[in-house]
Amino acid sequence: MGSFVSGFTLGLSLILAIGAQNAFVLKQGLKKQHVFLVCSICALSDAVLIFLGVSGFGVMVEQYPSIEKISRYAGALFLIFFGLKSLYSAYHNSHVLNPEGEEPTSTIKIAFICLAFTWLNPHVYLDTVVLLGSVSTQFESARAFGFGAITSSFVFFFSLGYSARILIPIFKKPLAWKVLEAFVGFLMLGLAVSLLV
């Protein structure tokens, strides 16, 4: 039980920081569009990566640093594109959040965007595969530790995606949505710079 709790606590602390993926989940929750799909993709992706880390894949990533380098540059390009798109939207579009009346974005498009936010982020590999993988070796039951970390990911993403609805009254005001778009844009550009520097 101690291994599970430690895995849950460490896993939760690693994904609590606001990042591009979390901002995307929040936006989809506010729009009430494909929330289950987005939360599932994020949580299942984390589960796969944590499993690989606990199973020893983290050692391979450390031996082949080019894996991290490739994902860093691809992730930075993606974040620059999406950040500029959000800033453009904040400046040019007049937002009024009306989830019931909005035209839903294609399921496939949302799935690919969500997968890109997850798999093109080198910090995901460092946190899940390398860090959680190496920490798990210190526990009697690495499997229980990994299961705890995986559980924290499911709890976090589904809580974030579905609790975003509480904020809907605020985001019915166009200014609030513009502020969120600008925040997301600057956040993603900042993360892109941090990946490249």
Secondary structure by P-SEA (a helix, b strand, c coil): caaaaaaaaaaaaaaccccaaaaaaaaaaaaccaaaaaaaaaaaaaaaaaaaaaacaaaaaaacaaaaaaaaaaaaaaaaaaaaaaaaaaccccccccccccccccaaaaaaaaaaaccccaaaaaccccaaaaaaaacccaaaaaaaaaaaaaaaaaaaaaaccccccccccaaaaaaaaaaaaaaaaaaaaaaac
